[in-house]
């Protein structure tokens, strides 16, 4: 029993290795579970001079990262949901639409772990011990994971855009802990008189970023390589 209990505590901490990817969206075109990250080859797109300018509303925007346990003893681990009012930045809506651009930051120090309503929405038990949540968040922000002290923000900049305005593929450069990766995300966009809303969902592997998912007991208790990320960006015209 002591061996399994110890492994469970280690897994709770190790799950947060996955949060390195909290702001990352990855995807060449294809099924959602086959998206991959790439080394950056392009610079961020020039900011359009003649465009409608929108500021992201951090309180209205949402980010959710779902991290699952894996292995034959996965039932002894806990899934986690991470998110919060962490998005900020700006969007330029241009004509043609393909000239539009995005600059986005994620404040890693504001990330929240396992709010009950988030867990209910994902079909998980709503409650976890407060000590487990606190330990999980502490490890998430540590130098071994997000290194929030040295890298308090994740930077995301668009490098290109294709497809119709209502569901476009946005090529992005993501800078995380001093490392840049390039990826493409399908995003549904709706624009009203003064409001822009962009939503999307993607599946991402830790190993795409050279991260080996945590495991214990010979791999019987582990962090799943694959993450699921949902986002909803709300922005208002200046």
N, C-alpha and C positions, 0 to 999 in steps of 0.2 A: 504493500500500500504506500509506503514512503517513497518508493521509486516512482510510482505513477503520479502521486501528488506533486513530487518535485518536478516531474516532466510537465505536468499541467501548468505549474507556475512559470516554468521556462517558456512554454508555448505561448502563454499570454503575453510575455515580453517579446518573444520572437515574432509574433504576428505583426508587430509594428514595423518590422523591416519593410513590409509591403508598403508602408505609407510614404516611403521615398518617392513613390510614383503618384502621390496624391494629385498633383496638378497636371499629370502627363496624359495626353491622349495620343493614341498611336493607331495608324491604320492605312495601309495601302488598300485600294478598293477590293472588295470581296466580302464574304460573310463576316459578321461582327466579331466572331471568335478567331479570326485569322489575321487581324491587324498586327503590324509589326512596326517597330521604330527603326529609324535609320540615322546614320551619322549626318550632321548638317552639311549641305552642299550649297544652299542658297542663303543670301542675306534677307533680313526682313524686308517686306515690300515697302516702297516709299510711301510716306503718309500723303494721302490725296489732298491737294490744296483746295480744290473745289468739291466739297462733300458736306453732307449733313453730319453734324458732330453729336455723338451721344456719349453720356457719362454713365458708367455702370453703377447701379444701385446695389451696394453691398448687402443691405438688409433684406432686399427683395430677392436677390439672387441666391441660388442654392448649389451646394456641392455635396455629393455623397460618395464615399468609397466603401465598398463591402469587401471585407477580408475574411476568408474562410479557413478553417482547419482542414487538414488532409491526413492521409495515412490510415492504416488499419485501426488505429486507436483515436481517430478523429472525434469520436463521440465524447472523448474526455477533454477536448478543447472547446473554445468559445469562438463563434463568429463575432466580428466587430463591425460597427458602422461608424465612420468618421466623417465629419463635415463641419458646417458652421457658416457664419456670415464672413467669409474670408476672401471674397472676390472684389477686386477693384480694377479700374482701368477705363479705357475709352474705345469707341468704335466709330469709324468713318464710313458712312454709307454713301457710296459714289455711284455715278452713272458713266459707263456701264457698271452693273453690279459686281462684275469680276475685278474691278479696281478698288473695291472696298477693302478696309484694313482693320486689324484688331490689335490692341495692346492690353494685356491682362496681367495682373499680379495676384498671387495667392499668399496671404499672410499666414505663415505656418504657425506662428505663436497663438493665433486665434482658433486653431483647429480644436474641435470638441469631439469627445469619444463617447459613443453609446448612449445618446439620449433615448429614453424609453419609447417615445413616439417614432423615432427613426427605426428602432429595432422592431417595433410592431409592424411598421410599413413593409419591412423586409421579411416578415414572417418568423422573427426570432422571439425568444422569451424577452419580455420588456426589461427585466431587472437583472443587473449584475452587482456584485458587491462593490461598494464605493472604493474600497482599497484596491480592487483589481482594475477599476477604471482609472484611478489616480496613477497606479504603477504603469499602466499601459500608456497613458499620456506622457508621463515622465520619460519613458524609454523612447517614445516617438520623437520627442524633441531633443534627445540626447545627441552628443557628437557622433555616436555610432550609427545614427539613423538620419534624421533630417538636419542635424547640426544647426538648430535654430539660432544659437548664439552667433555663429559666423555667417549664416545664410538665412536671414529672417524672411525672405521672400522667394517665391518661384516666379520667374518671368516667362510669359508666353507671348509671342509675337507672330502675326501671320506672315507667310511668305508667298501666298498665292491662294486663289479661290476659283473653283470651277463648279458648273452646274447651275440650276435655276435658283432664284432667290428663296423659294419656299423649302428647298432642301439642297444645300450646297456641300461640297467637299472643301474644307478649309485646310490648307497646308500650314503647319505651325512649326516654329522653332521654340523648344522648351529648354530653359536654362535652370538647372536644379543642382544646388551644391557645387556650382562652378562647372558643371558638365552640361553640354548642349546636345540635344537630340532633335531629330526632325520627324514629323508624323503628320498624318492626314486624318481629319475627323469629319464624318458626315453630321451636319447640323441642320435642324429644322428652324427656319427663321420666319417670324411674323412681324409685320410693321404696321402700326396704327398711326394716328395723326402725329403723336409726339413720343411714342413708346416703341421700343424694339425688344423682342423676346427671342432668344435662341436656346434651343434645348437639344440634348443629345445623350447617347448612352454608348459605352464602349467597353470592351474586354481587353485587358492588358496583362502581359506576362512580366513578372519581375525579372526573369532571366533575359528579357530583351535589353535590360539595362545592365547586364552583367552581375546581377544580384542572385546569390544562391539562397533560395528559401530556407528558413530555419527548419531544422529537424532534430528529433531526439529519439532515443531508443531504437537506433538503427533505421530511422525513417518511419517507424510505426506511428509516431506522433510528429506532425509537421505543419508548416504553413503552406497552403496551396499556392502554387506559382501564379495562378491566374487571379486577377482582381477584376471586379466590376465597378465601373464609375458612371454615375449619373450627374448631369449638370443642367442648370436652368439659369441663364444669364438675362437679367432685366436691365435695360438701359433707357434713359430718357434724354430727349434732344435738348441741347443747351439753348 
